[in-house]
Amino acid sequence: MINKKLLFSVKESIPYIKKNVMYQWIGLICNVCSTACLCLIITKQDNYFLYIGMILVCLIIRYIVNQKAIEMSYSSSHIVKETLRTQLYKKLSKIGIGYTNKWSTAEIVQLSTEGIEQLETYFASYIPQFFYSLIAPMTLFIVISFMNFKAALVLLVCVPLIPMSIVFVQKFAKRLLNRYWGQYTKLGDSFLENLQGLTTLKIYEADGYYHKKMNVESENFRKITMRVLTMQLNSITVMDLVAYGGSALGIVFALTSSQDLFQTLFIILISAEFFIPMRQLGSYFHIAMNGMAASDKLFGILEMETEEKQEVDLKDCFLSASNLHFGYTDQEVLHGINFKAHNGMIGFVGESGSGKSTIASLLMGQYSNYRGELKLSGYEIKDINVYPYMTLVSLESYLFSGSLRDNLAMAKDVSDKEMNIVLEKVGIFDYVNEQGGLDMRILEGGKNLSGGQRQRLVLARALLKDSPIYIMDEATSNIDVESENKIMEVLYELSKEKLVLCISHRLANLIHADAIYCLKDGDIVESGTHEGLLQQNGVYCELFNTQKELERYGA
């Protein structure tokens, strides 16, 4: 249970743990002194006021050191929570947007909240109690051995029976708590997913079915929780039997072998102190075990190998791919594609599932397990930090709750005038002014905006970043025609100065693009300008004519 890796991962907490143990030990000495004074009052029948005064002094000192021990526990737990959450956040930031490929959002949230809260108990209570429970019995043994060595030895020998009972259940407890934590995160995943998709479930009247599924998972979690509690209560019962039995045995030896009333009374009153620290350790043990189960998952993230991204200084930014292969599983999605993009508007088109959005994900560094070459200005994308040079705008681009100014300022710290310029450029300045200007409130995910308004604000934020390359991944999907046309107008204007890669469901948006790459089943089957591709009378021509017919029919 003393995990050195975990303990030394938060070295800043160790001084507080040491002070905590020291204050508890001083409290124990005060308790020994006050117990001795009480025994002297009962047996000696003189100097009452002296002994009472000493008892009061010991109680005052004990109160002070107890408060100090609590402060040390709080300080160590505060450092642990802050350090581990910071480490987790930095690690996820280092992994980048690809962290969701390995862990669910619910698992990360639960680990950073409930999991680290459990580790707080490990550092604030279990570790200090562990060392104190070793020091306290030895201190009391030394004190009592001067009075009655046999009784002191019996009490000391019985103390290890408590940790032996802990060790006995540890392996079983670890397996059980790993299962408990797994079930807990599984339930959290289901709850978050059902909550996020509640509108969809209501539309399809499937909420009842998923309600029943969650009830089954909740019942499974309840059962394993009850098993954990049963295990805890059984082990606590065993520890109580050892503690009270050992204390009783020590008292019997004191009564049968000691002739001095003071010594006998002192041993009777102090014998419980042999077992209370170890008994308290046992009560913290199960909470600490739960924290240890969480720490295994935490270190699974913190120890994940990540290559250090190289920071590069690029003047001229261009993209290229050569024999690029990639698959989310063993099955390939991209089959050795090649393309170059130096400037202007570059379009990627194709049927759903052809690999267009996969290219966008690879360019943003979400996956590094591709084969072949994918380069930014001659540097392999998986080796460098691409974020200063590329901006992704997609339907999943997020607007945070707060003011519009806060959402725009995350791109670049600029003046209100510059923010208003980009808002006017994307055609939403008048609407923003009607809603309170840059102070207008944005709800979580931009829920108080229409699809077109939301995408215009996302584009305005991207323009403020002023990066050399923009990747538009279906940024105009599911929005009104007016917003779509305005966004494409802005993108074409932007492409005069920047490199814009546009993945669009609507081929009519790309008829003026400088180059178009047409994908089919993970291969680039055609490339060229709009007119050139139509003359080839191939896949692109068929897609364009089909869409044109559908739009004419819809009109």
C-alpha positions as CSV (number, residue, x, y, z in Angstrom):
1,M,0.0,0.0,0.0
2,I,3.0,2.3,0.1
3,N,3.3,3.1,-3.5
4,K,6.6,4.9,-3.9
5,K,5.8,6.0,-7.5
6,L,2.7,7.7,-6.3
7,L,4.3,9.1,-3.2
8,F,7.2,10.6,-5.0
9,S,5.0,11.9,-7.8
10,V,3.9,14.6,-5.3
11,K,7.1,15.2,-3.4
12,E,5.9,18.6,-2.2
13,S,3.4,16.8,0.2
14,I,6.1,14.8,2.0
15,P,7.2,17.6,4.4
16,Y,3.6,18.0,5.5
17,I,3.2,14.3,6.0
18,K,6.3,14.3,8.3
19,K,5.0,17.2,10.3
20,N,1.6,15.5,10.6
21,V,3.2,12.4,12.1
22,M,5.3,14.5,14.4
23,Y,2.2,16.4,15.7
24,Q,0.3,13.1,16.3
25,W,3.3,11.7,18.2
26,I,3.5,14.8,20.4
27,G,-0.3,14.3,21.1
28,L,0.4,10.7,22.1
29,I,3.1,11.8,24.6
30,C,0.6,14.3,26.1
31,N,-2.0,11.6,26.4
32,V,0.6,9.3,28.2
33,C,1.4,12.2,30.6
34,S,-2.2,13.1,31.3
35,T,-3.1,9.4,31.9
36,A,-0.1,9.0,34.3
37,C,-1.3,12.2,36.2
38,L,-4.8,10.8,36.4
39,C,-3.4,7.5,37.8
40,L,-1.3,9.4,40.4
41,I,-4.4,11.4,41.5
42,I,-6.3,8.1,42.1
43,T,-3.4,6.2,43.8
44,K,-1.2,8.8,45.6
45,Q,-3.9,11.0,47.0
46,D,-1.7,14.1,47.3
47,N,-0.6,17.0,45.0
48,Y,-4.0,17.0,43.4
49,F,-3.6,20.6,42.0
50,L,-0.2,19.9,40.5
51,Y,-1.5,16.8,38.7
52,I,-4.7,18.5,37.6
53,G,-2.6,21.5,36.3
54,M,-0.4,19.1,34.4
55,I,-3.4,17.4,32.9
56,L,-4.8,20.7,31.7
57,V,-1.5,21.7,30.2
58,C,-1.3,18.3,28.4
59,L,-4.9,18.8,27.1
60,I,-4.1,22.2,25.8
61,I,-0.9,21.0,24.0
62,R,-2.8,18.0,22.6
63,Y,-5.5,20.3,21.3
64,I,-3.0,22.5,19.6
65,V,-1.0,19.7,18.0
66,N,-4.3,18.0,16.9
67,Q,-5.2,21.2,15.1
68,K,-1.7,21.4,13.6
69,A,-2.0,17.8,12.4
70,I,-5.4,18.7,10.7
71,E,-3.7,21.7,9.0
72,M,-0.9,19.5,7.7
73,S,-3.5,17.0,6.4
74,Y,-5.3,19.8,4.6
75,S,-2.0,21.2,3.2
76,S,-0.8,17.9,1.9
77,S,-4.2,17.0,0.4
78,H,-4.5,20.5,-1.3
79,I,-1.0,20.0,-2.9
80,V,-1.9,16.5,-4.0
81,K,-5.1,17.6,-5.7
82,E,-3.6,20.6,-7.4
83,T,-0.4,18.7,-8.5
84,L,-2.1,15.6,-9.9
85,R,-4.8,17.6,-11.7
86,T,-2.2,19.8,-13.2
87,Q,-0.1,16.8,-14.2
88,L,-3.2,15.2,-15.8
89,Y,-4.2,18.4,-17.6
90,K,-0.7,18.9,-18.9
91,K,-0.4,15.3,-20.1
92,L,-3.7,15.5,-21.9
93,S,-2.6,18.8,-23.5
94,K,0.6,17.2,-24.6
95,I,-1.2,14.2,-26.1
96,G,-3.5,16.6,-27.9
97,I,-6.9,16.1,-29.3
98,G,-6.1,12.5,-29.9
99,Y,-6.5,11.6,-26.2
100,T,-10.2,10.8,-26.9
101,N,-9.0,7.9,-29.1
102,K,-8.0,6.0,-25.9
103,W,-10.2,7.4,-23.1
104,S,-13.8,8.5,-22.9
105,T,-14.6,12.0,-21.7
106,A,-16.6,10.6,-18.7
107,E,-13.6,8.5,-17.6
108,I,-11.3,11.5,-17.7
109,V,-13.8,13.6,-15.7
110,Q,-14.4,10.9,-13.1
111,L,-10.7,10.3,-12.7
112,S,-9.9,14.0,-12.3
113,T,-12.6,14.5,-9.7
114,E,-13.7,11.4,-7.8
115,G,-10.4,9.5,-8.4
116,I,-8.2,12.3,-7.2
117,E,-10.5,13.0,-4.3
118,Q,-9.8,9.3,-3.2
119,L,-6.1,9.9,-3.5
120,E,-6.5,13.0,-1.3
121,T,-7.5,10.6,1.6
122,Y,-4.5,8.4,0.7
123,F,-2.0,11.3,1.2
124,A,-3.9,13.3,3.9
125,S,-4.9,10.4,6.2
126,Y,-3.6,6.9,5.2
127,I,0.1,7.7,4.8
128,P,0.5,9.8,8.0
129,Q,-1.5,7.2,9.9
130,F,0.7,4.4,8.5
131,F,3.9,5.9,10.0
132,Y,2.2,7.0,13.2
133,S,0.8,3.5,13.7
134,L,4.3,2.2,13.6
135,I,5.8,4.8,16.0
136,A,2.9,4.8,18.6
137,P,3.1,1.1,19.7
138,M,6.9,1.3,20.0
139,T,6.7,4.4,22.1
140,L,4.1,2.9,24.4
141,F,6.1,-0.4,24.6
142,I,9.2,1.6,25.8
143,V,7.1,3.4,28.4
144,I,5.2,0.3,29.7
145,S,8.3,-2.0,29.6
146,F,9.7,-0.1,32.6
147,M,6.6,-1.0,34.6
148,N,5.7,-4.4,33.3
149,F,7.7,-6.0,30.6
150,K,5.5,-9.0,30.0
151,A,2.3,-6.9,29.6
152,A,4.2,-4.5,27.3
153,L,5.5,-7.4,25.2
154,V,2.0,-9.0,24.9
155,L,0.5,-5.8,23.8
156,L,3.2,-5.2,21.3
157,V,3.0,-8.7,19.8
158,C,-0.8,-8.4,19.3
159,V,-0.5,-5.1,17.4
160,P,0.9,-6.8,14.1
161,L,-2.2,-9.0,14.0
162,I,-4.2,-6.0,12.6
163,P,-2.0,-5.3,9.6
164,M,-1.8,-9.1,9.0
165,S,-5.6,-9.1,8.7
166,I,-5.3,-6.1,6.3
167,V,-2.7,-8.0,4.2
168,F,-5.0,-11.0,4.2
169,V,-7.8,-9.1,2.4
170,Q,-5.6,-6.9,0.3
171,K,-5.4,-9.0,-2.8
172,F,-9.1,-9.8,-2.8
173,A,-9.8,-6.1,-2.1
174,K,-7.6,-4.9,-4.9
175,R,-9.4,-7.1,-7.5
176,L,-12.8,-6.1,-6.2
177,L,-12.0,-2.4,-6.1
178,N,-10.6,-2.5,-9.7
179,R,-13.9,-4.0,-10.8
180,Y,-15.8,-1.4,-8.7
181,W,-13.9,1.4,-10.4
182,G,-14.4,-0.1,-13.8
183,Q,-18.2,-0.4,-13.2
184,Y,-18.2,3.1,-11.9
185,T,-16.6,4.6,-15.0
186,K,-18.9,2.5,-17.2
187,L,-21.9,3.8,-15.5
188,G,-20.6,7.4,-15.8
189,D,-20.0,6.8,-19.6
190,S,-23.5,5.7,-20.1
191,F,-25.0,8.5,-18.0
192,L,-23.0,11.2,-19.9
193,E,-23.8,9.7,-23.3
194,N,-27.5,9.4,-22.5
195,L,-27.6,12.9,-21.2
196,Q,-25.9,14.4,-24.2
197,G,-28.2,12.4,-26.5
198,L,-31.4,12.9,-24.6
199,T,-33.0,15.0,-27.3
200,T,-32.3,12.2,-29.9
201,L,-33.7,9.6,-27.5
202,K,-36.9,11.6,-27.0
203,I,-37.3,12.1,-30.8
204,Y,-37.1,8.4,-31.5
205,E,-39.0,7.5,-28.3
206,A,-36.0,5.3,-27.2
207,D,-35.6,7.0,-23.8
208,G,-37.5,4.2,-22.1
209,Y,-35.3,1.5,-23.5
210,Y,-32.1,3.3,-22.5
211,H,-33.6,4.1,-19.1
212,K,-34.0,0.3,-18.6
213,K,-30.4,-0.2,-19.7
214,M,-29.1,2.4,-17.2
215,N,-31.2,0.7,-14.5
216,V,-29.4,-2.6,-15.2
217,E,-26.0,-0.9,-15.1
218,S,-27.0,1.0,-11.9
219,E,-28.1,-2.3,-10.3
220,N,-24.7,-3.9,-11.2
221,F,-23.0,-0.9,-9.7
222,R,-25.1,-1.2,-6.5
223,K,-24.3,-4.9,-6.2
224,I,-20.5,-4.4,-6.5
225,T,-20.8,-1.4,-4.1
226,M,-22.5,-3.7,-1.5
227,R,-19.8,-6.3,-2.0
228,V,-17.2,-3.6,-1.3
229,L,-19.0,-2.5,1.8
230,T,-19.4,-6.1,3.0
231,M,-15.7,-6.7,2.5
232,Q,-14.9,-3.5,4.4
233,L,-17.3,-4.3,7.3
234,N,-16.0,-7.9,7.7
235,S,-12.4,-6.7,7.8
236,I,-13.2,-4.0,10.3
237,T,-14.9,-6.6,12.5
238,V,-11.8,-8.7,12.4
239,M,-9.6,-5.7,13.3
240,D,-12.0,-4.8,16.2
241,L,-11.7,-8.3,17.6
242,V,-7.9,-8.2,17.4
243,A,-7.8,-4.7,19.0
244,Y,-10.1,-5.4,21.9
245,G,-8.8,-8.9,22.4
246,G,-5.2,-7.7,22.5
247,S,-6.1,-4.9,24.9
248,A,-7.9,-7.4,27.2
249,L,-5.0,-9.8,27.1
250,G,-2.6,-7.0,28.1
251,I,-4.9,-6.0,31.0
252,V,-5.0,-9.6,32.2
253,F,-1.2,-9.8,32.3
254,A,-1.1,-6.4,34.1
255,L,-3.6,-7.6,36.7
256,T,-1.9,-10.9,37.3
257,S,1.8,-9.9,37.3
258,S,1.9,-6.4,38.6
259,Q,1.9,-5.6,42.4
260,D,1.8,-1.8,42.0
261,L,-1.7,-0.2,41.8
262,F,-0.4,2.8,39.8
263,Q,1.3,0.6,37.2
264,T,-1.7,-1.7,36.9
265,L,-4.2,1.2,36.5
266,F,-1.9,3.0,34.0
267,I,-1.6,-0.2,31.8
268,I,-5.4,-0.7,31.9
269,L,-6.1,2.9,30.8
270,I,-3.3,3.1,28.2
271,S,-3.6,-0.4,26.6
272,A,-6.2,0.7,24.1
273,E,-3.7,3.3,22.7
274,F,-1.6,0.4,21.4
275,F,-4.3,-0.6,19.0
276,I,-6.2,2.6,18.2
277,P,-3.6,3.9,15.7
278,M,-3.5,0.6,13.8
279,R,-7.3,0.3,14.0
280,Q,-7.6,3.8,12.5
281,L,-5.2,2.8,9.8
282,G,-7.5,-0.1,9.0
283,S,-10.5,2.2,8.6
284,Y,-8.5,4.4,6.1
285,F,-7.2,1.3,4.3
286,H,-10.3,0.6,2.1
287,I,-10.6,4.3,1.1
288,A,-6.9,4.3,0.2
289,M,-7.3,1.0,-1.8
290,N,-10.0,2.7,-3.8
291,G,-7.6,5.6,-4.4
292,M,-4.9,3.1,-5.4
293,A,-7.3,1.6,-8.0
294,A,-7.8,5.1,-9.4
295,S,-4.1,5.8,-9.3
296,D,-3.5,2.8,-11.6
297,K,-5.7,4.4,-14.2
298,L,-4.2,7.8,-13.6
299,F,-0.6,6.6,-14.1
300,G,-1.8,4.7,-17.2
301,I,-2.4,8.2,-18.6
302,L,0.6,10.0,-17.1
303,E,3.0,7.3,-18.1
304,M,1.8,7.1,-21.7
305,E,4.7,7.6,-24.0
306,T,4.4,10.8,-26.0
307,E,6.9,12.1,-28.4
308,E,8.1,15.6,-27.7
309,K,6.6,17.9,-30.4
310,Q,9.3,20.0,-32.0
311,E,8.7,23.8,-32.1
312,V,9.6,25.1,-35.5
313,D,9.7,28.6,-37.0
314,L,8.1,28.5,-40.4
315,K,7.9,31.4,-42.9
316,D,6.4,29.7,-46.0
317,C,3.7,27.2,-45.1
318,F,2.6,24.4,-47.5
319,L,1.3,20.8,-47.1
320,S,2.2,17.6,-48.9
321,A,1.4,13.9,-48.6
322,S,3.3,11.1,-50.2
323,N,2.1,7.4,-50.2
324,L,0.0,8.2,-47.1
325,H,-1.6,5.1,-45.5
326,F,-3.8,5.2,-42.4
327,G,-6.4,3.1,-40.6
328,Y,-8.4,3.5,-37.4
329,T,-8.1,-0.2,-36.9
330,D,-6.4,-2.9,-38.9
331,Q,-8.5,-2.0,-41.9
332,E,-7.1,0.9,-43.9
333,V,-9.0,4.1,-44.6
334,L,-6.4,5.8,-46.7
335,H,-4.5,3.8,-49.3
336,G,-1.3,5.6,-50.2
337,I,-2.7,9.0,-51.2
338,N,-0.6,11.8,-52.6
339,F,-1.3,15.6,-52.7
340,K,0.3,19.0,-52.5
341,A,-1.2,22.3,-51.3
342,H,0.9,25.4,-51.5
343,N,-1.6,28.3,-51.7
344,G,-5.1,29.3,-52.6
345,M,-8.3,27.3,-52.2
346,I,-7.8,23.5,-52.2
347,G,-10.9,21.3,-52.1
348,F,-11.3,17.7,-51.0
349,V,-14.6,16.1,-52.1
350,G,-16.0,12.6,-52.3
351,E,-18.8,10.4,-51.0
352,S,-19.3,9.9,-47.2
353,G,-16.7,7.6,-45.8
354,S,-14.1,8.2,-48.6
355,G,-11.6,9.6,-46.1
356,K,-12.0,13.4,-46.3
357,S,-12.4,14.1,-42.6
358,T,-9.6,11.6,-41.8
359,I,-7.2,13.8,-43.8
360,A,-8.2,16.8,-41.7
361,S,-7.7,14.8,-38.5
362,L,-4.2,13.7,-39.6
363,L,-3.2,17.2,-40.6
364,M,-4.2,18.5,-37.2
365,G,-2.0,15.8,-35.5
366,Q,-4.9,13.9,-34.0
367,Y,-3.3,10.6,-35.1
368,S,0.4,9.9,-35.5
369,N,0.3,6.2,-36.4
370,Y,0.1,6.8,-40.2
371,R,2.6,5.4,-42.7
372,G,4.2,7.3,-45.5
373,E,4.8,11.0,-45.4
374,L,2.6,13.9,-44.3
375,K,4.5,17.1,-44.1
376,L,4.1,20.8,-43.2
377,S,6.8,22.8,-45.0
378,G,9.1,19.8,-45.2
379,Y,8.6,18.8,-41.5
380,E,6.8,15.5,-40.6
381,I,3.5,16.6,-39.0
382,K,3.6,13.9,-36.3
383,D,7.0,15.4,-35.1
384,I,6.1,19.1,-34.8
385,N,3.6,21.3,-33.1
386,V,1.2,22.3,-35.9
387,Y,-1.2,24.5,-33.9
388,P,0.6,27.8,-34.4
389,Y,0.3,27.4,-38.2
390,M,-3.1,25.6,-38.8
391,T,-6.6,26.3,-37.7
392,L,-9.4,23.8,-38.0
393,V,-13.0,24.9,-38.4
394,S,-15.6,22.1,-38.3
395,L,-19.2,21.5,-37.1
396,E,-17.7,20.3,-33.8
397,S,-15.9,23.6,-33.2
398,Y,-16.9,24.6,-29.7
399,L,-18.3,27.9,-28.3
400,F,-17.8,28.3,-24.5
401,S,-20.4,29.7,-22.1
402,G,-19.6,33.3,-21.3
403,S,-19.4,36.5,-23.3
404,L,-18.8,36.7,-27.1
405,R,-15.7,38.8,-26.3
406,D,-14.3,35.9,-24.2
407,N,-14.8,33.4,-27.0
408,L,-13.1,35.6,-29.6
409,A,-10.2,36.6,-27.3
410,M,-9.1,33.0,-27.0
411,A,-7.9,33.2,-30.6
412,K,-5.8,36.4,-30.0
413,D,-5.8,39.2,-27.5
414,V,-7.0,42.1,-29.7
415,S,-9.0,45.3,-29.4
416,D,-12.8,45.4,-29.6
417,K,-12.4,47.3,-32.9
418,E,-10.6,44.3,-34.5
419,M,-13.2,41.9,-33.1
420,N,-16.0,44.0,-34.7
421,I,-14.1,44.0,-38.0
422,V,-14.1,40.2,-38.3
423,L,-17.7,40.0,-37.1
424,E,-18.6,42.4,-39.9
425,K,-16.6,40.4,-42.4
426,V,-18.6,37.2,-41.6
427,G,-21.8,39.1,-41.8
428,I,-23.0,38.8,-38.2
429,F,-22.1,42.3,-36.8
430,D,-25.6,43.7,-36.9
431,Y,-27.1,40.7,-35.1
432,V,-24.4,40.9,-32.4
433,N,-25.1,44.6,-31.9
434,E,-28.8,43.9,-31.3
435,Q,-27.9,41.3,-28.7
436,G,-25.6,43.6,-26.6
437,G,-22.4,43.7,-28.7
438,L,-19.3,41.9,-27.6
439,D,-20.9,41.4,-24.1
440,M,-23.7,39.2,-25.5
441,R,-24.0,36.0,-23.6
442,I,-23.1,32.7,-25.2
443,L,-24.6,29.5,-23.7
444,E,-22.6,26.3,-23.5
445,G,-21.9,25.0,-27.0
446,G,-23.7,28.1,-28.5
447,K,-27.1,26.7,-27.8
448,N,-28.7,30.1,-28.0
449,L,-27.6,30.6,-31.6
450,S,-28.8,29.1,-34.9
451,G,-26.5,26.8,-36.8
452,G,-25.6,29.6,-39.3
453,Q,-24.9,32.2,-36.5
454,R,-22.8,29.7,-34.6
455,Q,-20.7,28.8,-37.6
456,R,-20.2,32.5,-38.5
457,L,-18.9,33.2,-34.9
458,V,-16.6,30.1,-35.1
459,L,-15.2,31.4,-38.4
460,A,-14.8,34.9,-36.9
461,R,-12.7,33.5,-34.1
462,A,-10.6,31.5,-36.6
463,L,-10.0,34.6,-38.7
464,L,-8.7,36.4,-35.6
465,K,-6.0,33.8,-35.1
466,D,-4.6,34.7,-38.4
467,S,-2.8,31.4,-39.1
468,P,-1.1,30.6,-42.4
469,I,-3.3,27.5,-43.1
470,Y,-7.1,27.0,-42.5
471,I,-8.8,23.6,-42.7
472,M,-12.5,23.8,-43.2
473,D,-14.0,20.3,-42.4
474,E,-17.7,20.4,-43.5
475,A,-17.9,23.9,-41.9
476,T,-20.9,24.8,-43.9
477,S,-22.9,21.6,-43.3
478,N,-26.4,21.8,-41.8
479,I,-26.7,25.6,-42.0
480,D,-28.9,27.9,-44.1
481,V,-28.0,28.8,-47.7
482,E,-27.4,32.5,-46.8
483,S,-24.9,31.6,-44.1
484,E,-23.3,29.0,-46.4
485,N,-22.8,31.5,-49.2
486,K,-21.4,34.2,-46.8
487,I,-18.9,31.7,-45.3
488,M,-17.7,30.6,-48.7
489,E,-17.4,34.2,-49.8
490,V,-15.2,34.9,-46.8
491,L,-13.1,31.7,-47.4
492,Y,-12.4,32.6,-51.1
493,E,-11.3,36.1,-50.0
494,L,-9.1,34.5,-47.3
495,S,-7.6,32.1,-49.9
496,K,-6.0,35.1,-51.7
497,E,-3.6,35.4,-48.8
498,K,-3.7,32.1,-47.0
499,L,-3.8,28.4,-47.8
500,V,-7.4,27.2,-47.3
501,L,-8.2,23.4,-47.4
502,C,-12.0,23.1,-47.8
503,I,-13.8,19.7,-47.2
504,S,-17.3,20.3,-48.4
505,H,-20.4,18.2,-48.9
506,R,-21.6,20.6,-51.6
507,L,-19.5,20.6,-54.7
508,A,-21.0,23.8,-56.0
509,N,-19.0,25.6,-53.2
510,L,-15.7,24.6,-54.8
511,I,-16.2,25.4,-58.5
512,H,-13.7,28.3,-58.2
513,A,-11.1,26.4,-56.2
514,D,-7.5,26.4,-57.4
515,A,-7.4,22.6,-57.1
516,I,-9.8,19.9,-56.2
517,Y,-8.9,16.4,-55.0
518,C,-11.7,13.8,-55.5
519,L,-11.6,10.8,-53.2
520,K,-13.3,7.4,-53.4
521,D,-12.8,4.5,-51.0
522,G,-9.7,6.0,-49.5
523,D,-7.9,6.8,-52.8
524,I,-7.5,10.1,-54.6
525,V,-9.0,9.1,-58.0
526,E,-9.0,12.5,-59.7
527,S,-7.5,15.9,-59.2
528,G,-7.6,19.2,-61.0
529,T,-9.7,22.3,-61.4
530,H,-13.5,22.2,-61.6
531,E,-13.6,22.6,-65.4
532,G,-10.8,20.1,-65.9
533,L,-12.5,17.5,-63.7
534,L,-15.8,17.9,-65.5
535,Q,-14.0,17.3,-68.8
536,Q,-12.6,14.0,-67.5
537,N,-16.2,12.8,-67.2
538,G,-15.3,10.6,-64.2
539,V,-16.2,10.3,-60.5
540,Y,-16.2,14.1,-59.8
541,C,-18.4,14.8,-62.9
542,E,-20.9,12.1,-61.8
543,L,-21.0,13.5,-58.2
544,F,-21.4,17.1,-59.4
545,N,-24.2,16.3,-61.9
546,T,-26.1,14.2,-59.4
547,Q,-26.0,17.0,-56.8
548,K,-27.0,19.5,-59.5
549,E,-30.0,17.4,-60.4
550,L,-31.1,17.0,-56.8
551,E,-30.8,20.7,-56.1
552,R,-32.8,21.4,-59.3
553,Y,-35.4,18.9,-58.2
554,G,-35.6,20.5,-54.7
555,A,-36.0,23.9,-56.2
